Amino acid sequence: MGKSESQMDIVEKSTKSGKKSWRFVAIGLAVLLLLMTCSAVALVILYASSRGK
């Protein structure tokens, strides 16, 4: 038996929103990784400068 149009719309909407949420998660993780990398570099620079004094 085939699905009605309303059921097809619900399935299409749920798959589209699922893809969007994964994209936002990926962007969020990339930004978090970038911030962590920047903070690690800053800590290494601070450690190196304080050790040189």
matplotlib code that plots the C-alpha trace (Angstrom):
import matplotlib.pyplot as plt

x = [0.0, 1.2, 1.6, -0.7, 0.7, 0.6, 2.7, 5.2, 5.4, 6.1, 8.8, 10.5, 10.4, 11.8, 14.7, 15.5, 15.5, 17.7, 20.3, 20.3, 20.8, 23.8, 25.2, 24.8, 26.5, 29.4, 29.8, 29.6, 32.3, 34.5, 34.3, 34.9, 38.0, 39.3, 38.8, 40.5, 43.5, 43.8, 43.8, 46.4, 48.7, 48.2, 49.0, 52.2, 53.2, 52.6, 54.5, 57.5, 57.6, 57.4, 60.0, 62.4, 62.4]
y = [0.0, 3.5, 6.4, 9.4, 12.8, 14.0, 11.0, 11.7, 15.3, 14.3, 11.9, 14.5, 17.2, 14.9, 13.8, 17.4, 18.6, 15.6, 16.7, 20.3, 19.3, 17.2, 20.1, 22.4, 19.8, 19.5, 23.3, 23.5, 20.8, 22.5, 25.8, 24.1, 22.4, 25.7, 27.4, 24.6, 24.7, 28.4, 28.1, 25.4, 27.5, 30.5, 28.4, 27.1, 30.6, 31.8, 28.9, 29.5, 33.2, 32.7, 30.0, 32.3, 35.0]
z = [0.0, -0.9, 1.5, 1.3, 0.4, 4.0, 5.2, 2.4, 3.5, 7.1, 6.0, 3.8, 6.5, 9.1, 6.8, 5.9, 9.5, 10.5, 7.9, 9.1, 12.8, 11.9, 9.9, 12.9, 15.1, 12.7, 12.5, 16.3, 16.8, 14.2, 16.0, 19.4, 18.0, 16.6, 19.9, 21.8, 19.3, 19.7, 23.5, 23.4, 21.2, 23.6, 26.6, 24.9, 24.0, 27.6, 29.0, 26.7, 27.5, 31.3, 31.2, 29.3, 32.0]

ax = plt.figure().add_subplot(projection="3d")
ax.plot(x, y, z, "-o")
ax.set_aspect("equal")
plt.show()
